């Protein structure tokens, strides 16, 4: 049966909230005076929405009420996703269930009621995680809500998106996609989506001089008086001005509805609190207080970092090391302790071998996805060429571990990238190249960022990730070069150590962050397979 969403539009969500005296999960009435900036989002039925937001502004309550309202009055099946099943549980149990219990109108709508499924009439709201692919199978919906979009698994999100296909065939008006998140890094996740949207900003008009613009940090903060101020006349911006603000589109010809929500204009959050937050962790402050993406020296490699490491000039080109990122197209970085003087790419392994022979260089080659030629080079140039795996350091043996007998070197992926990024920031790694020559190298480096994520066992751990669909090959070639340069520095190098061959299997970390046992016999078996194009080379 075709669904007419006009019924949901005329009986809007705000009318529904106010007529039924709906309270939040804490029993506090939902109001739209202090929360005036949420009026437009409550009424927004744009099919594609992107919201980059700060924390603690009532968005969770909005998403719950909008889901119930659209299921009941628009006849929509809804999938509401989170990064993991445990986060899903932590949303439903303390937020959704108390909201239902405290509001008779919501409770009267409920049929089947379980932790991950709520029935509204003959429609359903599915609460699902994005950790496992199986979560997205065998369900379909007409509206997809991706909560904490930046911290969700992109592969599983694509599967959820395919669940909308039937809805679009049944009714072209549906197949909505709403994505919101505290942002992480520029150009990724919700920030990328927001950049493609109409980019709505909350404009606040100064009662003193009439200047009408959106609030920014630190321009609109008086740190001495701990007040919000007008950036033009520097007089105080009060709560009434914040409440009387309005959403203004930057672009009028875009189909995606985008909101940027910052605590800078939230009336009940004081300037003093914002100032105090700014004195803490920069990443947390930008992501959760300002609702902005952020890259620091420790969480990413910026153009400025690479430019500061430039030292164009003569290089004797002795004691050379080479790092090679494996693939249909092989990316390489060439340099010595004086600096990196060459980088490039080729599809021919012969070019890689000739490069090694030209400098009689130490070479470290990524093992995956095609170990055939690298293993041959290891055997042909013993003690000079090594095959590399990322392996978690669970024994404290060191960031880099060498097995000279096997021609094998392992490095802890997170620790070695941390170390190389720290060296770049300290200008301990130099580039004997110009900024023009480094353009492609810089682009690859900018696609990688560090994030703290929760493991399946609930343990927080740092992980270096790549913006999906972007190249990062030269950064990994730099990592392998940095590992190779250890061999020119004497026994042990800077952050390496020799490893004892105990026969025990380690854990290798694949490019897609999956793990598997390290077994050299399997590597040798795989070495007999021909090279085939893979996701890494597309």
N, C-alpha and C positions, 0 to 999 in steps of 0.2 A: 504494500500500500504506500503510495506517495505521501511524503510528509510535507506539510505546509508550515515553514518556519515563521510565517507572518504571525501566527498565533502566539508564538514565544516572544516576538518583538512587541506586540501590542500589550501583552500581559508581561511587562518587563521584570527583570530580576530585582530591581530596586523596589518596585511596587510590591512584589512578593515578599521581600524582606520587611518592609515597613508595615504592610497590612497585617502580617502575621507575627509582628513583634519578635522577630528572630534574634536570638542571642548567640554569642560565640561559644566556643568550647568551655570557657571559664564562667559562662553565665552573664557576661556583660553585653548589654544591648548593642547591636550593630547600628552605627550612625554614620551620616554622611556630611557632618560639619567639619570635624577634624579630619575625616577621611574623604574630603571633597575630591581629592585627586583620584579616588577609586570610582567615582560616578561614571565616567566615560568607559573605563574597562568593564564595569558591571553591565553596561548597555551595549557593548561592542560585539556585534555578530559578524565581523569580518572573518572570512574563511581562513586566512593565514595570518597568524599573529606572532610577533616576536617581542618578548619583554625582558630587558636586562634590568635587574632590580637589586636593591639593597635588601637587608634582612629586617624582620620584625615590623612589617607595615600592613599586615592583614591580608596578604595575598593567598595564603593557604585557605583561609576562610572563604575568600572570594571564589577560589577554584572549586571548593566543595559545594557551595551553594549554587554556583552556575551549573555544575554537573547535574545536581538534583533537579534544578529548574528545567534544563534542556531535556533531560530524560523524561520528565513528567509532561511538559507542555509542548515540546517539539518532537517527542517520540524518538529521541536519539539514543542509540547504544553508544557508550563512551568507554574508551580505554584511557586510564590515567597511569602514566608510567613514572618510575623512580629508578635511580641508579642500581639498586639491589633489592632483594626480597626483604632483607632486614630493615632497610630504610622505608620500604613500603609498609611494613608492620608498624614501624615507629611513627608513621603518618596516620594510619587508620585507627590504631588503638587509642592514642591520646588526643586525636583531633576529630576524625570523622565520627567515631562511635559516640563520644560525649556530645557532639553537635546534634546528632540524631536524638539522643536521650533527653537533651534539654529543650528540644523544640517539638511540640506535639504535631505540628503540621508536617515536619519531616518524618517523624515516627509513623504517622498515618500513611505515608507513601510506601513504606518498606514492605516488601513481600519476603522473598528469600534473603536472609541476612547472614553472611559469613565474613571472615576477616578480609578476604580478597575479592568478594563479589557482593554487590548490593542490587536487589531487584526493585525497580520503580515501575509499578504497573506491569506492562508486558515488556519493559525494556530493562537493560542491565548496565551497571557501571562496574568495569573490571579494574581492579588495582593491581598492577603488575610491576615486576622488576625488569631490568635490562641486562642482568648479569649473564643469564643463560638464554640461548636461542629458543629452548623449549617453552619459555614463558609466553612467547608470542604466537605459538602455534594453536590452531583450532579455535580461534576467537575472531570475531569481526566487529566493526563498529563504524559509526558515521562521524564521530568526533574523536580525535586523538589529542590528548593533553600530555605533553612531555615535560615533567617537573624535573628540576635540576638537570637541565638538558646538557650542560657542559660536562657533567660528571657521569653521563650515561654512556653505554657501549654503542658506538655509531653503527656497528653491524646489526645489532639487535634492533636498534631504532628503525633501520631500513625495513626490517621484517614487519615491525608494527605498522609502518606506513603502508605496506602492501595490504594490510587488513582493511584499509579504507576503500579498496577497489570495488567491492560489491555495493557499498553504500552509494558510491558515485554512479554506478550503473542503475541502481534503484531510483535515485533522486539526485540529479545534477546539482541541486542546491546544497547538498551535504558533501561529506568528505573533508571536514574542517581539520586544520592542524594548528594547534596552539602550543607554542614552546616558550618556556620561561626559565630563568636561572639567574643565580648570582654569577656574573661573568668570570672568566679565568684570564685568558691572554688575548691580546688584540688580534682580530681577524679570524678568530676561531669560535665555533659553537654559536651561542646566542648573540655574541657581538657581530659575527659575520652576518647572521640573519637580520639583525637590527640595522646594519649598514645598508641592507637591501630594502629596508622598509621606508615608510613615510617619515620616520624619525621624529616622533612627537616629544617635545620638551615642555616642562611645566613652567610657564612664564609668571613672574611675580612683579606687580607694579608698585614702585616706591611711592608712598603717600606724600613724601616731601618734595621730590623733584619730578615725579611722573615717569621716571625711567622704567621701561618695561622689558625685562629680559629674564633669562633663567639663571639660577644660582649655581656658582662654581666654587670649588675650594682651591686655593685659600682666598681668592679675590673677594668673596662675600663674607669673610670672617674677620672680626676685630678680636685679636688674640688677647689684648690687654683687658678689654671690657667683657670679653666672652659673649659677644653678641653677633647675630647676623646683621650685615650692613649692606647698603646699596653700594655697588662698585663705582657709581658715578659721584654721588654726593657724600658718601661715607656715613650717612645717618642710619639709625637702626631700622631694620626690617622686622616688624612684629608678627605675632601669630595671626592676626586678622588678615594681614597681607598674604601670608602663606595660604590661609584657608580660601581666600578669594582669587587664587591663581587660576590659570586655565591652560589646557593643552593646546599647543601650537605645532602644526605640522611644518617640517622643513621642506618636504616634497609633497606635491599634490597629485602627481601622476603615477603613483606606485600602488600596487594592489595589496602589499603586505602592511598590516597595521602594527606599528612599533611604538613601544613606550619605554622611556628611560626613567626609572624611579630611584631617586637618591634621598638619603636622610637629610640632605641639605634643605629640602622644602617640607619635611614632615613636621607638623606643628608641635607635637608633644615631645619631640627629641630636641634637647637644648644644644646651643652652640658649644657650651662647655663640654658636653658629652662627645660631640664631634671632635673638638680639640684634643680631648683625652685619648680618643681612638687613634687620632693621627700620630700620637706619640708612641704607639705600639707597632706591631708588625705592619709593614707597608702594604704587603699583598692583601692581608686580611682587611685593612682599612679601605683600600680601593675596591675590593670585590664586594665586601659586606656592608660597608658604611656608605660609600659613594655609588655603589652599583656600577663600577667601571672595571674594565680589564686592566691588567698590570703585568709588566715584566720587570723583574729586578735583576741585578747582576747574578744572583744565585739561582734564579729560576728560568733564565733564558740567555741566549747569545744575541745581542743587538748589533746593528750596523756600527754604532758608535764604538762598541768594544773592539770590533775587528779593525776599524780605522785607526784606533789608538795603538794597535799592535803593528802598524805598518812601519817598515824600516827599509825602504827601497835602497838598493845599492849593491855593491860587489859581494858575492858569496863564493868562497873558494871551492865549494861543491865537493868537499871530501867528507869521509865518514857519513855517507848519505844513508837515510832510511826512507822507505816507501810504505805507505798504507794503501790497501786496495779493498774497495767495497765490491763484493761479488755481485754478479747479475748478468743478464744478457748483454747489458752495457756495463762495463767495468769502470768505476770512478777511482782515480788515484790522486794521492798527495805526496809530493817529493820535497825533502828538505833535510837539514842537519841542525846541529845545535845553534848555528848562527841564524837560522830562519828557514821558512818554507819558500822555495824559489820557483816551484812549478806545481800545477795541478791540471787535471784534464780527464777525459773519458775516451774509451775505445770499446769496440765490440770484439776485438781480436786479442786473444791471450798472448799471441806472439809479440804484440806491442808491449805488453806488460813484461814479458821475459826480456825483451831487448832493453827496456828501460832499466831493469835490474842489472843487466850485464854492463850497460853504459857506465854506471857508477859503482859497480861491484857492491851494490847496496844490500843492507839488511832489509828484508821485506816481510810484512805481516799481511796475510790475505784472509778475508772473511770466508768461513767455511761454506756458508749457505748462500744461495740454494744449489750451487753446482760445484762440488768438491773435486771433480775428476782432474782437471788441470792443476789446481792448487796442490793436490796430493803428489802429482808428478813432479812439480817444481820443488816441493819439500824434499823429495827423494833425490832429485838431481842436484840440488844446492844445499846439502846438509849443513846446519849451523848458520845458514844465511837466510833461508826462507822458512817461515812458520805459518801454519794454518791456525786460525783463531776462532774461539767460541766465547760467547758471553756465558758466564757461569756465576751463579750466586756464591758469594763467599760466606759460607756457613761455619767455617772453622777458624776464621781470623788469620788465615795464612797470608793475606795481602790483597791489594787491589788487583795486581797482575801476578800470575803464576806460570812459570815456564817448565815445560818438559822437553829438554833438549834432545833426549833419546828418541822421542816420538815426533819431534818437529812440531810440537803443539804448544800453544799458549792460550791461557784462559784469563778473562778479566771479568770482574763483577760489573755488570752493565751500569748500574746506578752509580757506584763508587768511581768508576773510571771516567764517566761523563762528568760527575761532580768535580773530579780532580782536574780534568782538562779545562772545564769552564772556569774554575778558580785560577788556573794558570793564565788563561786568556785575560781575565780581569786584572791579574797582577802584571800583565805584559811580559810574562815569562816565555810565551810563545810569540815569535815575530814572523812577519811576512815581508819577504824581499820583493814585493810586488806593489803596483799602484792600485788605487781605489777602482779605477776603470777595469783593470785586469781581474780584480777580486769580486766583481758584481755577482756572478753566478754562484761563487762560493758563499758569499754573504747571504744570498737568498736561501740557500739550502740550510744554513745555520739558523736563520730566523724562524724556521718552521718547527723547531724543537723546543719544548718547554718542560719544566719540572712541576709535578703536581703531587700532592699528598692524597692518597686514595686508601680506601678500606678494603682489606683482603676478605676472602670468603669466611675466614675465621675471626673477622672483626678486628684485625690488627692494622693500625695505620702504618703506611710505608710510603717512602718517596719513590716516584716512578717518572722516568723521562719519556715523554710521549711526542708523537709527531702529528701535526694537524693533518687530518685525513685527506688523502689525495694530493698532498704536497711532497716534493722531493726533499730528502735529507741525506743523500748519498755522500756528499762531500764532507759533511760533518762526521759521518762514521769513518770515512777514509782518513780524516784527521785523527780520529781516535786510534785507528790501527797504526798510523804513522807515529803517534805518540808512544804507543806500545813498542813499536820497532826501534825507536830511537833509544830505548833502554839498553839495547845491545851495544851501542856506541859509547856508553857511559861507564862501562866496567861492571863488575859483578853486582847484581841486585838493583842497579839503576837508582831512580829516585823513589818510585812507589811500587816497585816490583819485588818479587821473591821467587826463588826456585821452589818448585813443589816436589814433594816426595811421591814417587810412583807407588801407590799402595794397592792399586788394582780396584779401588772403590770407584763406583760411578758417581758423578756429580749431577748437577741439574743445569741444563743449558736453557737459556732464555731466547726464544725465537723472535723474529722481528715483530710478530703480532702479539707479543707479550705472553704467549703460551709457553709452557715448560715441558721438557722431556728429559729422559735419562741420557747421559753422555756415554756412548758405547762406540769405541773406535772401530770395532768390527762392522757395525752398521754403516759407519762413515765410508769404510772401504768398499762395502757392498754397493752403497749409493754412488761411489765413484765410477762405477761401470755404467751408470745410466747416462744417456745423452742429455745435453742441455736443452731445456724447454722454456719458453717464455713463462714468467710467473707474475703475480700481482705486483711484485717489487719492481719489475722492469717496465710495467705498462704506464 
